[in-house]
C-alpha cells in the first residue's frame, strides 16, 4: 500500500513539473501585459544594413541573438530570438550586408526592440517566429525543409 502511494505522488509531481516547464517555455515571461503579445496586424517591413551580429544578448537586452541594423530612421535593435542564428538553415549575415526585416516594434525593459518574424537576406527568407510570435526552432526548420515546406 505504501509503495503504491509513493508511485502515485511521484507521477503527480512529475505531471505538475511537466506542466510548469511547458508553461515556462510557451508563455512569454511578460504575458500579463497584453501589449507584449505579438500582433501580426502591426507588422512592418524595414530595410537596412547590418552593423553588428550578436549571437548572445548584451546586458539589458532581451535574451537570444540580435542584429544591430542601420536604417534610414536610425539604429535598430532587431531581436531574432533564441534560435535565429542556430542550427541547420539558420540565418547567416555579416556586418555591411543589406537585409529586409519584417516584425513588430516593442518596448521591452524600457528599450525599443524590433521583434523580428522574418529576415530576407541573400535572396532567401528566414523565419524567426510564426505569426503568433513563437520562435521557430532549428528542429522545426529542419523538419520543414525535409518536407519541402518553406517557413
Legacy VTK file of the C-alpha trace (Angstrom):
# vtk DataFile Version 3.0
C-alpha trace
ASCII
DATASET POLYDATA
POINTS 151 float
0.000 0.000 0.000
2.755 2.406 0.914
4.643 1.643 -2.308
1.545 2.392 -4.400
1.049 5.757 -2.651
4.682 6.699 -3.378
4.285 5.909 -7.091
1.088 7.980 -7.410
2.612 11.008 -5.703
5.733 10.709 -7.853
3.609 10.634 -11.002
1.580 13.604 -9.759
4.721 15.643 -9.063
6.205 14.687 -12.441
2.999 15.785 -14.170
2.947 19.111 -12.334
6.600 19.789 -13.130
5.983 18.960 -16.800
3.077 21.404 -16.879
5.151 24.152 -15.285
8.003 23.556 -17.725
5.574 23.722 -20.654
4.131 26.992 -19.355
7.609 28.496 -18.973
8.624 27.551 -22.490
5.419 28.545 -24.275
4.078 31.549 -22.384
6.139 34.750 -22.678
7.580 35.996 -19.408
5.521 39.188 -19.593
2.291 37.608 -20.861
0.188 39.525 -18.328
0.876 42.647 -20.347
-1.486 42.436 -23.324
0.837 44.791 -25.200
3.560 42.117 -25.031
1.741 39.778 -27.403
2.856 39.627 -30.996
0.245 41.345 -33.151
0.690 40.422 -36.804
-1.601 43.293 -37.828
1.060 45.739 -36.558
3.883 44.231 -38.616
6.115 46.457 -40.689
8.914 45.686 -43.132
12.169 47.608 -42.858
15.384 47.536 -44.851
18.800 48.351 -43.553
22.455 47.477 -43.251
23.710 45.073 -40.575
26.161 46.914 -38.326
26.770 44.044 -35.892
25.679 40.475 -35.194
25.219 39.438 -31.565
24.924 35.693 -31.025
24.128 36.340 -27.360
22.319 39.292 -25.871
24.295 42.011 -24.176
23.480 43.500 -20.755
19.951 44.896 -20.574
18.858 43.243 -23.831
16.159 40.624 -24.333
17.672 37.153 -24.452
18.653 35.477 -27.674
20.518 36.682 -30.719
20.260 40.213 -32.098
21.192 42.194 -35.145
22.061 45.848 -34.884
20.773 47.382 -38.109
21.242 50.858 -39.561
18.018 52.056 -41.203
17.012 55.412 -42.678
15.389 56.160 -39.297
18.473 55.288 -37.242
19.980 52.299 -35.454
17.655 49.405 -34.683
17.992 46.515 -32.201
16.449 43.554 -34.049
15.695 40.596 -31.763
15.936 37.247 -33.568
15.101 35.123 -30.512
16.972 32.148 -29.135
17.201 30.170 -32.372
17.711 32.816 -35.052
21.379 32.088 -35.639
21.402 28.419 -34.590
21.053 25.118 -36.397
20.752 23.948 -39.965
19.265 26.575 -42.268
19.849 29.369 -39.762
20.312 32.965 -40.811
23.911 33.854 -41.684
24.636 37.557 -42.117
27.691 39.754 -41.731
28.211 43.433 -40.940
27.732 45.603 -44.007
25.122 43.305 -45.527
21.764 44.682 -46.717
18.716 42.893 -45.243
14.956 43.221 -45.043
13.239 42.660 -41.684
9.561 42.010 -41.004
8.313 42.297 -37.446
6.798 44.454 -34.730
8.363 47.236 -32.687
8.023 46.662 -28.922
9.172 48.326 -25.745
10.860 45.731 -23.556
12.520 46.737 -20.273
12.138 50.389 -21.265
14.046 49.849 -24.532
12.767 49.804 -28.105
13.261 46.387 -29.714
12.189 45.232 -33.155
10.808 41.708 -32.653
11.679 40.012 -35.927
9.371 37.487 -37.549
11.354 37.065 -40.772
14.591 38.226 -42.363
15.250 38.388 -46.083
18.961 38.032 -46.770
20.950 36.613 -49.684
17.719 36.244 -51.671
16.223 33.881 -49.073
13.573 34.443 -46.392
14.471 33.120 -42.931
11.595 32.708 -40.464
12.434 33.529 -36.842
8.905 33.392 -35.401
5.469 32.261 -36.528
2.504 34.638 -36.918
1.859 34.395 -33.146
5.418 35.463 -32.263
6.525 31.995 -31.147
10.126 31.269 -32.074
10.810 28.667 -34.765
13.332 26.110 -33.503
16.160 24.620 -35.597
14.361 21.261 -35.399
11.179 22.773 -36.841
13.170 24.379 -39.673
14.854 21.055 -40.431
11.550 19.135 -40.430
10.000 21.735 -42.731
12.992 21.541 -45.094
12.688 17.737 -45.233
9.042 18.096 -46.210
9.854 20.791 -48.766
7.968 23.461 -46.816
9.346 26.973 -46.561
8.958 28.527 -43.129
LINES 1 152
151 0 1 2 3 4 5 6 7 8 9 10 11 12 13 14 15 16 17 18 19 20 21 22 23 24 25 26 27 28 29 30 31 32 33 34 35 36 37 38 39 40 41 42 43 44 45 46 47 48 49 50 51 52 53 54 55 56 57 58 59 60 61 62 63 64 65 66 67 68 69 70 71 72 73 74 75 76 77 78 79 80 81 82 83 84 85 86 87 88 89 90 91 92 93 94 95 96 97 98 99 100 101 102 103 104 105 106 107 108 109 110 111 112 113 114 115 116 117 118 119 120 121 122 123 124 125 126 127 128 129 130 131 132 133 134 135 136 137 138 139 140 141 142 143 144 145 146 147 148 149 150
